[in-house]
Structure formats: structure tokens, C-alpha cells
Amino acid sequence: MSAGALDVKVVERNTRRMLRSVAVLSDIHGVLPVLEAVLAEPAVLRADLIVVAGDHASGPQPVQVLDRLASLGDRVRLVRGNADRELVALARGEYIEIPDEVTPWAVAQLTAGHVDMLAALPPSVTVEVDGFGPVLFCHATPRDDEEVVLVDSRLERWAEVFAELPEEIRTVVCGHTHMPFVRLVDRRLVVNPGSVGMPYGRPGGQWAVLEDGSVTLHRTRIDVDAAVARVVAKSGYPDAQEWADYFVRAEASDTEAVTAFGPRDGRTA
């Protein structure tokens, strides 16, 4: 199935039956070999549904990743991330601040079908999961695809970003910060699966599973040298080697990431 052929109803429809197991991926950022490794994991293969919480294609292999996700058909639900929104805006000639050097290159690789696919994605999806009830999956927060919340964000910040969330939503799954965590926020469970393509702290594809009322965080170990070589060989991005050496190898530590992201959650110290 080509990316342009992805039926919009697949990503917008409500899931009617109760799901027992949901695998959650996020922030693939156009890195196909790590995505393939995660999709081959037994827990992902047996999951009733795969949800990908945004930022799918902005990276060195945008077309390959979108086509692979589209090939999953109705086994996958895709959420729109800020990087997906930015790709669509640039492709349609809108003015935005260019977030990084790979984004305009990635835009130039996309077909009209790929752009339409990204434009049709919802900012969040909600599905019923056994043991959790209705679970909301979003990119950054339920109300904004660029807001920052971290595992150590103060409760007042969490209350602010959840202020308009219906009371019956007791589990929220988000991505965006590329660091996995599970925590309670005033009896509401919050899960971040981490990043598939741009992990902070240590290399490997990060993901999570919601099953039987429990959350498990996972990391798919990869041959880092082989993954970097594949990205470089299969991408036409001029700086693919530098990009993959930094991001696929997880050169940025979690400490650096928290230091950079921290001020954006409104903290004063």
C-alpha cells in the first residue's frame, strides 16, 4: 500500500471493541532500520493495535518510514506530531520557522499523497483498552503538540495541561520529549514510550506496551553501526552520516535533554 493510499477513515475511526494489548511507538523521525526492528518484536507483533504518537517522517528516510507505516493498514493508528504539522505547512507553502536542516530536505522527498496522509492525521486518538478504560494518545500534551511535560514536572503543570481533559480519561500516552517514563499524576496514569529514531540517553528503539492493566517500557537493542550504515546507504540526505551518528547513536544524554527541555515546562528552578 502506498502512503497516499492510506484511508483517512483508518486513522479517524473509533475503535469499537475493547483492546487487550496496545503497542505504543513515538518519534520515529524517519529512521527505518530501527522502526523495522521494533515492529519485529514479539510483543508488537501480537498487539491488538499499534499507536504511533507523532513525528513520523522528519528525518533521513521520510518516504520509507511513511510507506512502512501505511503498509500496516488498520493495525496502526497514527497521531499527528509537531514535526508532521511542520512538514505539511512547508509542503503547502506556509511560512514557519524552520526547526532544523533535515526538515526542508524531508519535505522535498514527499509526494502529494504523503503530504495528504500527514495532513489528515488527528492530534489525538482515544481507544478503549482492557484494564485502562479510555486511553488518550497524543504527541506532546492533549491540548498542544509542542508543550513540554517531563517526568519531574510539578503537579501544577500537569494540572494545567490536563485542565480540559474529560474526567473519564484516566490514562494519557504522550511522546515529544524522547525520554520514556511512567508516572501517576493525581491518580491519572501518564506514559511516555520514548523515541524510536532519536532516543536520548542510550541507543535503541524505545516503545511501550499497555496490556492487562499494566504498562511495560521496552528498548529494542540494535546493531548501532549497522543501523547507521543502513540509514546512510538508503538516504539521499547530504548530511545523513552526521545526523545518524548523532541521533541513532544517542549522543545526546538524558541529562542534556532534561536541561534543555526543563525551562519549557514552566519551572523556575
Secondary structure, DSSP 4 states (H G I P E B T S, - for coil): --GGG--HHHHHSPP-SPBSEEEEE---TT-HHHHHHHHTSHHHHT-SEEEE-S--SSSS-HHHHHHHHHTTGGGEEE---HHHHHHHHHHTT-------SHHHHHHHH--HHHHHHHHT--SEEEEEETTTEEEEEESSBTTBSS----TT--HHHHHHHTTTS-TT--EEE--SSS--EEEEETTEEEEE---SSS-SSS-SEEEEEEETTEEEEEEE---HHHHHHHHHHH---TTHHHHHHHHTTT-S-HHHHHHHHGGGGT---
